[in-house]
Amino acid sequence: MTAWMTLWTILLAGGALGMVGLLLLVTAGAIRELKESLAELSAGVADSSDSEQASP
């Protein structure tokens, strides 16, 4: 391989690895946010059911 082909191959491999890393980071962040939202919603449902039982 020539130097340009080697450089181009390295750049392509680095870009592919970067895209995979970015995809993993975005996926992990989305899962974390969904878990936090679910915890907040669960806490809100528990609070509303507690307040409904205490009202009457």
DAMO-V631090 format. One record per residue. RES is the residue in three letters. PSI is psi in whole degrees, -180 to 180 (999 if undefined). OMEGA is omega in degrees with one decimal (none if undefined). D_FIRST is the distance of its C-alpha to the first C-alpha in Angstrom with 2 decimals. Layout:
((RES	PSI	OMEGA	D_FIRST) (RES	PSI	OMEGA	D_FIRST))
//
This chain:
((MET	149	176.6	0.00) (THR	171	-178.8	3.74) (ALA	-39	-179.9	6.59) (TRP	-40	178.8	8.06) (MET	-39	178.0	5.98) (THR	-46	178.9	6.37) (LEU	-44	-179.9	9.84) (TRP	-41	178.5	10.65) (THR	-42	178.4	10.06) (ILE	-43	178.8	12.18) (LEU	-42	178.2	14.68) (LEU	-43	179.4	15.10) (ALA	-41	178.0	15.69) (GLY	-41	177.3	18.01) (GLY	-41	178.5	19.84) (ALA	-44	177.9	20.37) (LEU	-38	177.3	21.73) (GLY	-41	178.9	23.84) (MET	-40	177.8	25.32) (VAL	-43	177.7	26.21) (GLY	-43	178.4	27.80) (LEU	-42	177.7	29.70) (LEU	-42	178.5	30.93) (LEU	-41	179.2	32.19) (LEU	-44	179.9	33.96) (VAL	-41	178.8	35.62) (THR	-45	179.2	36.71) (ALA	-40	178.3	38.15) (GLY	-40	179.2	39.99) (ALA	-41	178.7	41.40) (ILE	-42	178.7	42.66) (ARG	-44	179.5	44.26) (GLU	-40	178.4	45.97) (LEU	-40	177.8	47.24) (LYS	-41	178.1	48.70) (GLU	-42	178.6	50.40) (SER	-41	178.2	51.81) (LEU	-40	178.0	53.10) (ALA	-41	178.6	54.75) (GLU	-43	179.2	56.40) (LEU	-40	178.4	57.63) (SER	-41	178.0	58.96) (ALA	-39	178.6	60.77) (GLY	-40	178.3	62.20) (VAL	-42	179.0	63.48) (ALA	-41	179.1	65.05) (ASP	-41	-178.1	66.68) (SER	-36	178.2	68.06) (SER	-33	175.7	69.48) (ASP	-42	-178.4	71.09) (SER	-33	177.5	72.67) (GLU	-37	-179.9	73.93) (GLN	-32	-178.6	75.61) (ALA	-24	-176.3	77.18) (SER	-48	-174.9	78.53) (PRO	999	none	81.27))
//
